[in-house]
Amino acid sequence: MDKQTTPCPVCGKPLSFRLAQGRKSGKPFIQLVCPQDGRHFRGFIGDKPYIDKVFNHLENHQEQLGGDVR
């Protein structure tokens, strides 16, 4: 595991992250979830400035690769 991953507190596997939108609000958020079993850990980041920073970083990275994020 490298320094950029966060382990699941139950099983120790590196948490996966997903970009998602609220069902009712449609607002973007980042979901962290255990890839082995979503019941182990599931967390959400809803801080707008941080999410904008992540989306901008991913968009810039995708542009360099010639793809689309959204």
All heavy atoms as a GROMACS GRO file, in nm:
protein
  557
    1MET      N    1   0.086  -0.118   0.000
    1MET     CA    2   0.000   0.000   0.000
    1MET      C    3   0.090   0.124   0.000
    1MET      O    4   0.185   0.132   0.076
    1MET     CB    5  -0.087  -0.004   0.126
    1MET     CG    6  -0.192   0.098   0.126
    1MET     SD    7  -0.312   0.094   0.263
    1MET     CE    8  -0.296  -0.062   0.336
    2ASP      N    9   0.061   0.221  -0.086
    2ASP     CA   10   0.143   0.342  -0.090
    2ASP      C   11   0.086   0.449   0.003
    2ASP      O   12  -0.016   0.430   0.065
    2ASP     CB   13   0.158   0.393  -0.233
    2ASP     CG   14   0.028   0.437  -0.296
    2ASP    OD1   15  -0.051   0.506  -0.228
    2ASP    OD2   16   0.004   0.404  -0.413
    3LYS      N   17   0.154   0.562   0.008
    3LYS     CA   18   0.117   0.670   0.100
    3LYS      C   19  -0.012   0.742   0.058
    3LYS      O   20  -0.068   0.815   0.136
    3LYS     CB   21   0.230   0.771   0.110
    3LYS     CG   22   0.354   0.715   0.174
    3LYS     CD   23   0.465   0.817   0.175
    3LYS     CE   24   0.592   0.753   0.229
    3LYS     NZ   25   0.704   0.845   0.224
    4GLN      N   26  -0.058   0.720  -0.064
    4GLN     CA   27  -0.176   0.790  -0.114
    4GLN      C   28  -0.306   0.713  -0.090
    4GLN      O   29  -0.411   0.757  -0.129
    4GLN     CB   30  -0.161   0.818  -0.264
    4GLN     CG   31  -0.047   0.911  -0.297
    4GLN     CD   32  -0.067   1.049  -0.239
    4GLN    OE1   33  -0.176   1.105  -0.245
    4GLN    NE2   34   0.037   1.106  -0.184
    5THR      N   35  -0.299   0.595  -0.029
    5THR     CA   36  -0.419   0.516  -0.006
    5THR      C   37  -0.457   0.520   0.141
    5THR      O   38  -0.374   0.536   0.228
    5THR     CB   39  -0.400   0.370  -0.050
    5THR    OG1   40  -0.294   0.313   0.026
    5THR    CG2   41  -0.369   0.360  -0.197
    6THR      N   42  -0.585   0.504   0.165
    6THR     CA   43  -0.637   0.496   0.300
    6THR      C   44  -0.692   0.356   0.319
    6THR      O   45  -0.774   0.311   0.238
    6THR     CB   46  -0.749   0.600   0.321
    6THR    OG1   47  -0.696   0.730   0.294
    6THR    CG2   48  -0.803   0.596   0.462
    7PRO      N   49  -0.649   0.286   0.423
    7PRO     CA   50  -0.697   0.149   0.441
    7PRO      C   51  -0.835   0.143   0.507
    7PRO      O   52  -0.872   0.229   0.586
    7PRO     CB   53  -0.592   0.087   0.532
    7PRO     CG   54  -0.540   0.201   0.612
    7PRO     CD   55  -0.545   0.320   0.519
    8CYS      N   56  -0.909   0.038   0.475
    8CYS     CA   57  -1.035   0.010   0.543
    8CYS      C   58  -1.002  -0.021   0.689
    8CYS      O   59  -0.911  -0.100   0.716
    8CYS     CB   60  -1.103  -0.110   0.477
    8CYS     SG   61  -1.246  -0.170   0.568
    9PRO      N   62  -1.073   0.039   0.784
    9PRO     CA   63  -1.044   0.012   0.925
    9PRO      C   64  -1.079  -0.130   0.968
    9PRO      O   65  -1.032  -0.177   1.070
    9PRO     CB   66  -1.129   0.114   1.000
    9PRO     CG   67  -1.231   0.162   0.904
    9PRO     CD   68  -1.177   0.140   0.767
   10VAL      N   69  -1.158  -0.203   0.888
   10VAL     CA   70  -1.198  -0.340   0.923
   10VAL      C   71  -1.102  -0.442   0.865
   10VAL      O   72  -1.046  -0.526   0.936
   10VAL     CB   73  -1.343  -0.370   0.878
   10VAL    CG1   74  -1.381  -0.513   0.906
   10VAL    CG2   75  -1.440  -0.274   0.947
   11CYS      N   76  -1.079  -0.436   0.731
   11CYS     CA   77  -1.000  -0.541   0.666
   11CYS      C   78  -0.862  -0.494   0.618
   11CYS      O   79  -0.780  -0.576   0.582
   11CYS     CB   80  -1.078  -0.600   0.549
   11CYS     SG   81  -1.101  -0.487   0.411
   12GLY      N   82  -0.839  -0.363   0.613
   12GLY     CA   83  -0.708  -0.312   0.573
   12GLY      C   84  -0.688  -0.295   0.424
   12GLY      O   85  -0.584  -0.245   0.382
   13LYS      N   86  -0.785  -0.334   0.341
   13LYS     CA   87  -0.772  -0.313   0.196
   13LYS      C   88  -0.779  -0.164   0.166
   13LYS      O   89  -0.849  -0.089   0.233
   13LYS     CB   90  -0.887  -0.383   0.121
   13LYS     CG   91  -0.890  -0.531   0.140
   13LYS     CD   92  -0.849  -0.597   0.015
   13LYS     CE   93  -0.866  -0.748   0.036
   13LYS     NZ   94  -0.787  -0.823  -0.052
   14PRO      N   95  -0.707  -0.116   0.064
   14PRO     CA   96  -0.715   0.026   0.028
   14PRO      C   97  -0.857   0.063  -0.015
   14PRO      O   98  -0.919  -0.008  -0.094
   14PRO     CB   99  -0.620   0.039  -0.090
   14PRO     CG  100  -0.532  -0.081  -0.085
   14PRO     CD  101  -0.612  -0.189  -0.019
   15LEU      N  102  -0.909   0.173   0.040
   15LEU     CA  103  -1.044   0.218   0.006
   15LEU      C  104  -1.049   0.263  -0.140
   15LEU      O  105  -0.954   0.322  -0.191
   15LEU     CB  106  -1.087   0.332   0.097
   15LEU     CG  107  -1.106   0.298   0.244
   15LEU    CD1  108  -1.139   0.426   0.322
   15LEU    CD2  109  -1.212   0.194   0.264
   16SER      N  110  -1.160   0.237  -0.205
   16SER     CA  111  -1.186   0.286  -0.341
   16SER      C  112  -1.258   0.419  -0.329
   16SER      O  113  -1.330   0.442  -0.233
   16SER     CB  114  -1.275   0.188  -0.416
   16SER     OG  115  -1.213   0.065  -0.432
   17PHE      N  116  -1.239   0.504  -0.428
   17PHE     CA  117  -1.318   0.626  -0.428
   17PHE      C  118  -1.396   0.636  -0.558
   17PHE      O  119  -1.353   0.587  -0.661
   17PHE     CB  120  -1.233   0.750  -0.401
   17PHE     CG  121  -1.165   0.808  -0.521
   17PHE    CD1  122  -1.224   0.910  -0.592
   17PHE    CD2  123  -1.040   0.762  -0.561
   17PHE    CE1  124  -1.162   0.964  -0.703
   17PHE    CE2  125  -0.977   0.816  -0.671
   17PHE     CZ  126  -1.038   0.916  -0.742
   18ARG      N  127  -1.513   0.695  -0.546
   18ARG     CA  128  -1.602   0.712  -0.661
   18ARG      C  129  -1.655   0.853  -0.662
   18ARG      O  130  -1.684   0.910  -0.557
   18ARG     CB  131  -1.721   0.616  -0.650
   18ARG     CG  132  -1.681   0.471  -0.644
   18ARG     CD  133  -1.799   0.383  -0.619
   18ARG     NE  134  -1.753   0.246  -0.597
   18ARG     CZ  135  -1.821   0.154  -0.534
   18ARG    NH1  136  -1.940   0.182  -0.485
   18ARG    NH2  137  -1.773   0.034  -0.520
   19LEU      N  138  -1.670   0.907  -0.780
   19LEU     CA  139  -1.734   1.036  -0.795
   19LEU      C  140  -1.882   1.008  -0.818
   19LEU      O  141  -1.917   0.921  -0.897
   19LEU     CB  142  -1.675   1.112  -0.913
   19LEU     CG  143  -1.523   1.134  -0.904
   19LEU    CD1  144  -1.473   1.198  -1.033
   19LEU    CD2  145  -1.488   1.220  -0.785
   20ALA      N  146  -1.967   1.078  -0.745
   20ALA     CA  147  -2.110   1.050  -0.753
   20ALA      C  148  -2.190   1.178  -0.737
   20ALA      O  149  -2.134   1.285  -0.713
   20ALA     CB  150  -2.148   0.950  -0.645
   21GLN      N  151  -2.321   1.166  -0.750
   21GLN     CA  152  -2.413   1.279  -0.732
   21GLN      C  153  -2.524   1.238  -0.638
   21GLN      O  154  -2.567   1.122  -0.640
   21GLN     CB  155  -2.474   1.323  -0.864
   21GLN     CG  156  -2.376   1.388  -0.958
   21GLN     CD  157  -2.445   1.438  -1.082
   21GLN    OE1  158  -2.538   1.376  -1.132
   21GLN    NE2  159  -2.398   1.549  -1.134
   22GLY      N  160  -2.569   1.333  -0.556
   22GLY     CA  161  -2.680   1.307  -0.466
   22GLY      C  162  -2.805   1.272  -0.545
   22GLY      O  163  -2.831   1.330  -0.650
   23ARG      N  164  -2.882   1.178  -0.495
   23ARG     CA  165  -3.003   1.134  -0.566
   23ARG      C  166  -3.105   1.247  -0.579
   23ARG      O  167  -3.164   1.265  -0.684
   23ARG     CB  168  -3.067   1.015  -0.495
   23ARG     CG  169  -2.990   0.888  -0.517
   23ARG     CD  170  -3.060   0.773  -0.453
   23ARG     NE  171  -3.021   0.770  -0.311
   23ARG     CZ  172  -3.053   0.676  -0.227
   23ARG    NH1  173  -3.127   0.575  -0.264
   23ARG    NH2  174  -3.012   0.680  -0.102
   24LYS      N  175  -3.128   1.318  -0.472
   24LYS     CA  176  -3.228   1.426  -0.476
   24LYS      C  177  -3.167   1.560  -0.514
   24LYS      O  178  -3.222   1.632  -0.596
   24LYS     CB  179  -3.297   1.438  -0.340
   24LYS     CG  180  -3.386   1.321  -0.307
   24LYS     CD  181  -3.458   1.342  -0.176
   24LYS     CE  182  -3.547   1.224  -0.144
   24LYS     NZ  183  -3.616   1.242  -0.016
   25SER      N  184  -3.053   1.593  -0.453
   25SER     CA  185  -2.994   1.725  -0.475
   25SER      C  186  -2.918   1.736  -0.607
   25SER      O  187  -2.907   1.844  -0.663
   25SER     CB  188  -2.898   1.759  -0.361
   25SER     OG  189  -2.783   1.675  -0.366
   26GLY      N  190  -2.864   1.624  -0.655
   26GLY     CA  191  -2.783   1.628  -0.775
   26GLY      C  192  -2.644   1.684  -0.753
   26GLY      O  193  -2.565   1.697  -0.845
   27LYS      N  194  -2.612   1.717  -0.626
   27LYS     CA  195  -2.482   1.775  -0.595
   27LYS      C  196  -2.375   1.667  -0.600
   27LYS      O  197  -2.396   1.553  -0.558
   27LYS     CB  198  -2.484   1.839  -0.456
   27LYS     CG  199  -2.573   1.959  -0.447
   27LYS     CD  200  -2.572   2.016  -0.308
   27LYS     CE  201  -2.666   2.136  -0.298
   27LYS     NZ  202  -2.672   2.188  -0.162
   28PRO      N  203  -2.256   1.704  -0.650
   28PRO     CA  204  -2.148   1.606  -0.656
   28PRO      C  205  -2.089   1.579  -0.518
   28PRO      O  206  -2.087   1.666  -0.431
   28PRO     CB  207  -2.045   1.671  -0.748
   28PRO     CG  208  -2.068   1.817  -0.730
   28PRO     CD  209  -2.216   1.833  -0.706
   29PHE      N  210  -2.041   1.457  -0.499
   29PHE     CA  211  -1.968   1.423  -0.377
   29PHE      C  212  -1.872   1.311  -0.411
   29PHE      O  213  -1.876   1.252  -0.519
   29PHE     CB  214  -2.061   1.384  -0.263
   29PHE     CG  215  -2.144   1.260  -0.287
   29PHE    CD1  216  -2.097   1.136  -0.253
   29PHE    CD2  217  -2.270   1.271  -0.342
   29PHE    CE1  218  -2.173   1.022  -0.274
   29PHE    CE2  219  -2.348   1.158  -0.363
   29PHE     CZ  220  -2.298   1.034  -0.330
   30ILE      N  221  -1.781   1.286  -0.320
   30ILE     CA  222  -1.684   1.178  -0.334
   30ILE      C  223  -1.720   1.072  -0.231
   30ILE      O  224  -1.743   1.103  -0.115
   30ILE     CB  225  -1.540   1.228  -0.311
   30ILE    CG1  226  -1.505   1.332  -0.417
   30ILE    CG2  227  -1.441   1.112  -0.313
   30ILE    CD1  228  -1.376   1.404  -0.392
   31GLN      N  229  -1.728   0.948  -0.277
   31GLN     CA  230  -1.761   0.838  -0.188
   31GLN      C  231  -1.637   0.751  -0.173
   31GLN      O  232  -1.574   0.712  -0.271
   31GLN     CB  233  -1.874   0.754  -0.246
   31GLN     CG  234  -1.908   0.634  -0.161
   31GLN     CD  235  -2.015   0.545  -0.223
   31GLN    OE1  236  -2.038   0.547  -0.342
   31GLN    NE2  237  -2.080   0.467  -0.139
   32LEU      N  238  -1.602   0.721  -0.048
   32LEU     CA  239  -1.496   0.626  -0.018
   32LEU      C  240  -1.563   0.500   0.032
   32LEU      O  241  -1.650   0.506   0.119
   32LEU     CB  242  -1.403   0.683   0.090
   32LEU     CG  243  -1.325   0.804   0.045
   32LEU    CD1  244  -1.313   0.903   0.158
   32LEU    CD2  245  -1.191   0.761  -0.004
   33VAL      N  246  -1.524   0.385  -0.024
   33VAL     CA  247  -1.590   0.261   0.011
   33VAL      C  248  -1.489   0.146   0.010
   33VAL      O  249  -1.395   0.146  -0.069
   33VAL     CB  250  -1.709   0.233  -0.084
   33VAL    CG1  251  -1.663   0.210  -0.226
   33VAL    CG2  252  -1.794   0.119  -0.035
   34CYS      N  253  -1.510   0.050   0.099
   34CYS     CA  254  -1.425  -0.069   0.102
   34CYS      C  255  -1.456  -0.153  -0.021
   34CYS      O  256  -1.571  -0.190  -0.044
   34CYS     CB  257  -1.451  -0.150   0.230
   34CYS     SG  258  -1.358  -0.305   0.234
   35PRO      N  259  -1.355  -0.188  -0.101
   35PRO     CA  260  -1.380  -0.267  -0.221
   35PRO      C  261  -1.414  -0.413  -0.191
   35PRO      O  262  -1.477  -0.480  -0.273
   35PRO     CB  263  -1.249  -0.256  -0.299
   35PRO     CG  264  -1.147  -0.234  -0.195
   35PRO     CD  265  -1.214  -0.152  -0.087
   36GLN      N  266  -1.375  -0.461  -0.075
   36GLN     CA  267  -1.405  -0.600  -0.038
   36GLN      C  268  -1.550  -0.615   0.006
   36GLN      O  269  -1.618  -0.709  -0.032
   36GLN     CB  270  -1.312  -0.648   0.073
   36GLN     CG  271  -1.339  -0.793   0.113
   36GLN     CD  272  -1.234  -0.845   0.208
   36GLN    OE1  273  -1.118  -0.810   0.197
   36GLN    NE2  274  -1.275  -0.926   0.303
   37ASP      N  275  -1.596  -0.521   0.090
   37ASP     CA  276  -1.733  -0.528   0.142
   37ASP      C  277  -1.776  -0.388   0.182
   37ASP      O  278  -1.720  -0.330   0.276
   37ASP     CB  279  -1.739  -0.622   0.262
   37ASP     CG  280  -1.881  -0.651   0.309
   37ASP    OD1  281  -1.970  -0.566   0.288
   37ASP    OD2  282  -1.902  -0.758   0.368
   38GLY      N  283  -1.872  -0.331   0.112
   38GLY     CA  284  -1.918  -0.195   0.137
   38GLY      C  285  -1.974  -0.174   0.277
   38GLY      O  286  -1.989  -0.061   0.322
   39ARG      N  287  -2.003  -0.284   0.348
   39ARG     CA  288  -2.050  -0.271   0.486
   39ARG      C  289  -1.936  -0.242   0.582
   39ARG      O  290  -1.958  -0.194   0.693
   39ARG     CB  291  -2.123  -0.398   0.528
   39ARG     CG  292  -2.248  -0.425   0.445
   39ARG     CD  293  -2.308  -0.558   0.477
   39ARG     NE  294  -2.212  -0.663   0.440
   39ARG     CZ  295  -2.228  -0.793   0.461
   39ARG    NH1  296  -2.336  -0.836   0.521
   39ARG    NH2  297  -2.137  -0.880   0.423
   40HIS      N  298  -1.812  -0.271   0.540
   40HIS     CA  299  -1.697  -0.243   0.626
   40HIS      C  300  -1.683  -0.093   0.649
   40HIS      O  301  -1.668  -0.048   0.762
   40HIS     CB  302  -1.568  -0.294   0.563
   40HIS     CG  303  -1.552  -0.442   0.568
   40HIS    ND1  304  -1.445  -0.504   0.510
   40HIS    CD2  305  -1.628  -0.540   0.621
   40HIS    CE1  306  -1.455  -0.635   0.528
   40HIS    NE2  307  -1.566  -0.659   0.594
   41PHE      N  308  -1.681  -0.020   0.540
   41PHE     CA  309  -1.664   0.125   0.551
   41PHE      C  310  -1.725   0.191   0.429
   41PHE      O  311  -1.705   0.147   0.316
   41PHE     CB  312  -1.516   0.164   0.559
   41PHE     CG  313  -1.496   0.312   0.577
   41PHE    CD1  314  -1.497   0.369   0.703
   41PHE    CD2  315  -1.480   0.396   0.468
   41PHE    CE1  316  -1.482   0.505   0.720
   41PHE    CE2  317  -1.465   0.532   0.484
   41PHE     CZ  318  -1.466   0.586   0.609
   42ARG      N  319  -1.796   0.298   0.452
   42ARG     CA  320  -1.852   0.381   0.346
   42ARG      C  321  -1.854   0.523   0.400
   42ARG      O  322  -1.914   0.550   0.502
   42ARG     CB  323  -1.993   0.334   0.311
   42ARG     CG  324  -2.052   0.401   0.192
   42ARG     CD  325  -2.187   0.344   0.161
   42ARG     NE  326  -2.177   0.198   0.156
   42ARG     CZ  327  -2.221   0.123   0.058
   42ARG    NH1  328  -2.283   0.178  -0.042
   42ARG    NH2  329  -2.207  -0.007   0.060
   43GLY      N  330  -1.785   0.613   0.332
   43GLY     CA  331  -1.779   0.751   0.376
   43GLY      C  332  -1.801   0.845   0.258
   43GLY      O  333  -1.785   0.807   0.142
   44PHE      N  334  -1.838   0.968   0.289
   44PHE     CA  335  -1.871   1.065   0.187
   44PHE      C  336  -1.800   1.196   0.216
   44PHE      O  337  -1.792   1.239   0.330
   44PHE     CB  338  -2.022   1.090   0.182
   44PHE     CG  339  -2.100   0.964   0.161
   44PHE    CD1  340  -2.148   0.892   0.268
   44PHE    CD2  341  -2.124   0.918   0.033
   44PHE    CE1  342  -2.219   0.775   0.250
   44PHE    CE2  343  -2.196   0.801   0.013
   44PHE     CZ  344  -2.243   0.730   0.121
   45ILE      N  345  -1.751   1.261   0.110
   45ILE     CA  346  -1.692   1.395   0.120
   45ILE      C  347  -1.782   1.487   0.039
   45ILE      O  348  -1.803   1.464  -0.080
   45ILE     CB  349  -1.548   1.398   0.065
   45ILE    CG1  350  -1.459   1.303   0.144
   45ILE    CG2  351  -1.494   1.541   0.068
   45ILE    CD1  352  -1.321   1.286   0.086
   46GLY      N  353  -1.834   1.589   0.104
   46GLY     CA  354  -1.924   1.682   0.038
   46GLY      C  355  -1.875   1.825   0.038
   46GLY      O  356  -1.949   1.915   0.000
   47ASP      N  357  -1.749   1.848   0.075
   47ASP     CA  358  -1.694   1.984   0.080
   47ASP      C  359  -1.676   2.038  -0.062
   47ASP      O  360  -1.593   1.987  -0.139
   47ASP     CB  361  -1.560   1.980   0.154
   47ASP     CG  362  -1.499   2.118   0.168
   47ASP    OD1  363  -1.559   2.201   0.239
   47ASP    OD2  364  -1.392   2.141   0.107
   48LYS      N  365  -1.756   2.136  -0.098
   48LYS     CA  366  -1.759   2.188  -0.236
   48LYS      C  367  -1.623   2.232  -0.288
   48LYS      O  368  -1.585   2.192  -0.399
   48LYS     CB  369  -1.862   2.302  -0.244
   48LYS     CG  370  -1.872   2.366  -0.379
   48LYS     CD  371  -1.977   2.301  -0.465
   48LYS     CE  372  -2.008   2.382  -0.586
   48LYS     NZ  373  -1.943   2.336  -0.706
   49PRO      N  374  -1.545   2.314  -0.215
   49PRO     CA  375  -1.414   2.354  -0.269
   49PRO      C  376  -1.321   2.234  -0.293
   49PRO      O  377  -1.250   2.230  -0.393
   49PRO     CB  378  -1.357   2.446  -0.160
   49PRO     CG  379  -1.476   2.498  -0.088
   49PRO     CD  380  -1.576   2.386  -0.091
   50TYR      N  381  -1.323   2.136  -0.205
   50TYR     CA  382  -1.237   2.019  -0.223
   50TYR      C  383  -1.283   1.938  -0.344
   50TYR      O  384  -1.201   1.894  -0.425
   50TYR     CB  385  -1.238   1.932  -0.097
   50TYR     CG  386  -1.152   1.808  -0.112
   50TYR    CD1  387  -1.013   1.817  -0.105
   50TYR    CD2  388  -1.209   1.684  -0.136
   50TYR    CE1  389  -0.934   1.706  -0.121
   50TYR    CE2  390  -1.130   1.571  -0.152
   50TYR     CZ  391  -0.992   1.582  -0.144
   50TYR     OH  392  -0.915   1.472  -0.160
   51ILE      N  393  -1.413   1.918  -0.358
   51ILE     CA  394  -1.466   1.842  -0.472
   51ILE      C  395  -1.433   1.913  -0.603
   51ILE      O  396  -1.391   1.849  -0.699
   51ILE     CB  397  -1.617   1.819  -0.457
   51ILE    CG1  398  -1.642   1.725  -0.339
   51ILE    CG2  399  -1.678   1.763  -0.584
   51ILE    CD1  400  -1.786   1.712  -0.301
   52ASP      N  401  -1.447   2.044  -0.606
   52ASP     CA  402  -1.412   2.120  -0.727
   52ASP      C  403  -1.265   2.100  -0.761
   52ASP      O  404  -1.229   2.083  -0.878
   52ASP     CB  405  -1.442   2.269  -0.707
   52ASP     CG  406  -1.590   2.300  -0.707
   52ASP    OD1  407  -1.670   2.215  -0.752
   52ASP    OD2  408  -1.626   2.409  -0.659
   53LYS      N  409  -1.180   2.102  -0.660
   53LYS     CA  410  -1.036   2.081  -0.680
   53LYS      C  411  -1.010   1.942  -0.740
   53LYS      O  412  -0.932   1.928  -0.834
   53LYS     CB  413  -0.963   2.097  -0.546
   53LYS     CG  414  -0.815   2.079  -0.552
   53LYS     CD  415  -0.756   2.100  -0.413
   53LYS     CE  416  -0.615   2.049  -0.406
   53LYS     NZ  417  -0.560   2.061  -0.271
   54VAL      N  418  -1.076   1.839  -0.686
   54VAL     CA  419  -1.058   1.703  -0.737
   54VAL      C  420  -1.108   1.693  -0.881
   54VAL      O  421  -1.040   1.637  -0.967
   54VAL     CB  422  -1.131   1.600  -0.647
   54VAL    CG1  423  -1.132   1.462  -0.711
   54VAL    CG2  424  -1.064   1.593  -0.510
   55PHE      N  425  -1.228   1.747  -0.910
   55PHE     CA  426  -1.281   1.743  -1.046
   55PHE      C  427  -1.189   1.815  -1.143
   55PHE      O  428  -1.164   1.766  -1.253
   55PHE     CB  429  -1.422   1.803  -1.052
   55PHE     CG  430  -1.531   1.704  -1.027
   55PHE    CD1  431  -1.589   1.694  -0.902
   55PHE    CD2  432  -1.575   1.620  -1.127
   55PHE    CE1  433  -1.689   1.602  -0.877
   55PHE    CE2  434  -1.676   1.527  -1.105
   55PHE     CZ  435  -1.733   1.518  -0.979
   56ASN      N  436  -1.138   1.931  -1.104
   56ASN     CA  437  -1.046   2.005  -1.192
   56ASN      C  438  -0.920   1.925  -1.218
   56ASN      O  439  -0.872   1.920  -1.332
   56ASN     CB  440  -1.011   2.141  -1.132
   56ASN     CG  441  -1.124   2.239  -1.140
   56ASN    OD1  442  -1.210   2.229  -1.228
   56ASN    ND2  443  -1.129   2.334  -1.049
   57HIS      N  444  -0.867   1.862  -1.115
   57HIS     CA  445  -0.747   1.779  -1.131
   57HIS      C  446  -0.774   1.664  -1.227
   57HIS      O  447  -0.695   1.636  -1.318
   57HIS     CB  448  -0.700   1.726  -0.995
   57HIS     CG  449  -0.586   1.630  -1.006
   57HIS    ND1  450  -0.458   1.672  -1.029
   57HIS    CD2  451  -0.583   1.494  -0.998
   57HIS    CE1  452  -0.379   1.565  -1.036
   57HIS    NE2  453  -0.453   1.456  -1.017
   58LEU      N  454  -0.888   1.596  -1.209
   58LEU     CA  455  -0.922   1.484  -1.297
   58LEU      C  456  -0.948   1.529  -1.440
   58LEU      O  457  -0.907   1.461  -1.535
   58LEU     CB  458  -1.045   1.409  -1.242
   58LEU     CG  459  -1.023   1.332  -1.113
   58LEU    CD1  460  -1.154   1.276  -1.062
   58LEU    CD2  461  -0.920   1.222  -1.131
   59GLU      N  462  -1.013   1.642  -1.456
   59GLU     CA  463  -1.038   1.693  -1.591
   59GLU      C  464  -0.907   1.725  -1.661
   59GLU      O  465  -0.889   1.692  -1.778
   59GLU     CB  466  -1.128   1.816  -1.586
   59GLU     CG  467  -1.273   1.783  -1.556
   59GLU     CD  468  -1.360   1.906  -1.535
   59GLU    OE1  469  -1.306   2.018  -1.522
   59GLU    OE2  470  -1.482   1.888  -1.530
   60ASN      N  471  -0.814   1.788  -1.590
   60ASN     CA  472  -0.684   1.820  -1.649
   60ASN      C  473  -0.608   1.693  -1.685
   60ASN      O  474  -0.545   1.684  -1.790
   60ASN     CB  475  -0.600   1.906  -1.554
   60ASN     CG  476  -0.655   2.046  -1.540
   60ASN    OD1  477  -0.727   2.096  -1.626
   60ASN    ND2  478  -0.624   2.110  -1.429
   61HIS      N  479  -0.616   1.594  -1.598
   61HIS     CA  480  -0.548   1.467  -1.623
   61HIS      C  481  -0.610   1.397  -1.744
   61HIS      O  482  -0.539   1.345  -1.830
   61HIS     CB  483  -0.557   1.378  -1.499
   61HIS     CG  484  -0.484   1.250  -1.512
   61HIS    ND1  485  -0.348   1.243  -1.515
   61HIS    CD2  486  -0.529   1.122  -1.522
   61HIS    CE1  487  -0.310   1.118  -1.528
   61HIS    NE2  488  -0.418   1.042  -1.533
   62GLN      N  489  -0.742   1.396  -1.754
   62GLN     CA  490  -0.811   1.332  -1.867
   62GLN      C  491  -0.780   1.405  -1.998
   62GLN      O  492  -0.764   1.342  -2.102
   62GLN     CB  493  -0.961   1.326  -1.845
   62GLN     CG  494  -1.006   1.219  -1.748
   62GLN     CD  495  -0.972   1.080  -1.797
   62GLN    OE1  496  -0.888   1.014  -1.740
   62GLN    NE2  497  -1.034   1.036  -1.901
   63GLU      N  498  -0.772   1.538  -1.993
   63GLU     CA  499  -0.739   1.614  -2.114
   63GLU      C  500  -0.602   1.574  -2.165
   63GLU      O  501  -0.581   1.562  -2.286
   63GLU     CB  502  -0.745   1.765  -2.087
   63GLU     CG  503  -0.886   1.818  -2.073
   63GLU     CD  504  -0.890   1.964  -2.032
   63GLU    OE1  505  -0.783   2.029  -2.026
   63GLU    OE2  506  -0.999   2.013  -2.006
   64GLN      N  507  -0.509   1.551  -2.073
   64GLN     CA  508  -0.375   1.510  -2.112
   64GLN      C  509  -0.379   1.371  -2.176
   64GLN      O  510  -0.301   1.341  -2.265
   64GLN     CB  511  -0.280   1.509  -1.993
   64GLN     CG  512  -0.251   1.646  -1.938
   64GLN     CD  513  -0.172   1.642  -1.809
   64GLN    OE1  514  -0.142   1.537  -1.755
   64GLN    NE2  515  -0.136   1.759  -1.758
   65LEU      N  516  -0.472   1.286  -2.131
   65LEU     CA  517  -0.485   1.151  -2.186
   65LEU      C  518  -0.577   1.147  -2.308
   65LEU      O  519  -0.588   1.044  -2.372
   65LEU     CB  520  -0.537   1.055  -2.078
   65LEU     CG  521  -0.447   1.035  -1.958
   65LEU    CD1  522  -0.518   0.947  -1.854
   65LEU    CD2  523  -0.315   0.974  -1.998
   66GLY      N  524  -0.649   1.257  -2.332
   66GLY     CA  525  -0.739   1.263  -2.446
   66GLY      C  526  -0.874   1.199  -2.422
   66GLY      O  527  -0.938   1.152  -2.515
   67GLY      N  528  -0.921   1.198  -2.296
   67GLY     CA  529  -1.050   1.136  -2.263
   67GLY      C  530  -1.146   1.235  -2.203
   67GLY      O  531  -1.123   1.355  -2.203
   68ASP      N  532  -1.255   1.180  -2.145
   68ASP     CA  533  -1.358   1.262  -2.084
   68ASP      C  534  -1.388   1.209  -1.944
   68ASP      O  535  -1.401   1.089  -1.926
   68ASP     CB  536  -1.486   1.258  -2.168
   68ASP     CG  537  -1.593   1.352  -2.118
   68ASP    OD1  538  -1.559   1.448  -2.045
   68ASP    OD2  539  -1.710   1.330  -2.150
   69VAL      N  540  -1.397   1.298  -1.843
   69VAL     CA  541  -1.422   1.259  -1.705
   69VAL      C  542  -1.570   1.234  -1.682
   69VAL      O  543  -1.611   1.138  -1.621
   69VAL     CB  544  -1.371   1.367  -1.606
   69VAL    CG1  545  -1.414   1.334  -1.465
   69VAL    CG2  546  -1.221   1.378  -1.613
   70ARG      N  547  -1.654   1.325  -1.726
   70ARG     CA  548  -1.797   1.319  -1.693
   70ARG      C  549  -1.879   1.256  -1.798
   70ARG      O  550  -1.872   1.235  -1.902
   70ARG     CB  551  -1.849   1.460  -1.664
   70ARG     CG  552  -1.782   1.516  -1.542
   70ARG     CD  553  -1.834   1.652  -1.514
   70ARG     NE  554  -1.748   1.712  -1.414
   70ARG     CZ  555  -1.778   1.821  -1.351
   70ARG    NH1  556  -1.889   1.883  -1.372
   70ARG    NH2  557  -1.697   1.871  -1.263
   0.00000   0.00000   0.00000
